Amino acid sequence: MDFRLKVFIEVARYLSFTKAAKELCISQPAISKHIQELESMYKVQLFERNGVKISLTHEGGIFLKHAREIVEKYDSLRHEMELLSGSCSGELRIGADATMAQYFISPLIADFIVRFPHVKITVLTDSPEQIENALETHRIDMGLVEGNRRRPDLRYAAFVSDELVLVTGALNKCPDRVAVTRDSREEGTPLLTDLPLVLRETGSGTVQVIETALARHGLKLSDLNILLQMDTTEGIKRFLLNSPDSFAIVSVISVLKELKQHELRIIGAEGLEMKREFAFVSLPENYNGRIEKFVNFARFRYPESCPVHLPV
């Protein structure tokens, strides 16, 4: 790939030759030379120079769009070939909580074994604490846990972000938004604490995220009107579909199908941010080629920080 494209993208990103040079670990004169060569090659001016300040020209904006596409395609090709290079065999034991196991790990494994059919994979579903304990006792090789969990004796590798959302049946006549506290409540807006809620079991990663979000507003889990708690997200979804006036707080990735099919809908709760980061975790001394292969494969499949795209 033409290195000059990366140079151009970094200059466009920082709008600074100096910062681009620092980022790419090359000299500023080298940056200027690469940009001049591109402008000469394509017979366009890519940047407006105004003293020490620069800005993209119209032509530069078009060039940036295509340059990014070329670099992304090249990176995808390189990652794909790296994943396919070398043999991979043996056993890989993975631990994850129920949501991650069902909605992330299962599709990943299905693709992974097509590429690497000689790897035998088993999955343990449990809480984040038990996943880390299973690593200690060598019952699993790697786990997938919430990324805000950090133990100094374990090795973490960032994966994806996830968001919890308030959902209800599509036929529910409630407004599209609810108030989290009485102070933020507008006339006619329901209160979150009044809604009949179905939640995951106490101690689950989902409930821990909810508790943290509520605490920012001076609320506790006991302040909610909890109708029912269940140990599976699938059970919660089936309950909602048969009790359309109830509500639930679940991972958005778990309800994409129901949202697209207009069986459920998201209710906004302004100020109630319920995001979490997931990371792969392993024992540093046990990190091996199979684990690295799976982590790289997962990141290639989900290259963005959040792989979830809500339906319009």
Beta strands, then each sheet from edge to edge (+ up, - down):
strand 1: 47-50
strand 2: 53-56
strand 3: 90-96
strand 4: 119-125
strand 5: 142-146
strand 6: 155-169
strand 7: 177-178
strand 8: 196-200
strand 9: 225-230
strand 10: 247-251
strand 11: 264-269
strand 12: 275-282
sheet 1: 1+ 2-
sheet 2: 4+ 3+ 5+ 12- 6+ 10- 8- 9-
sheet 3: 4+ 3+ 5+ 12- 6+ 11- 7-
end
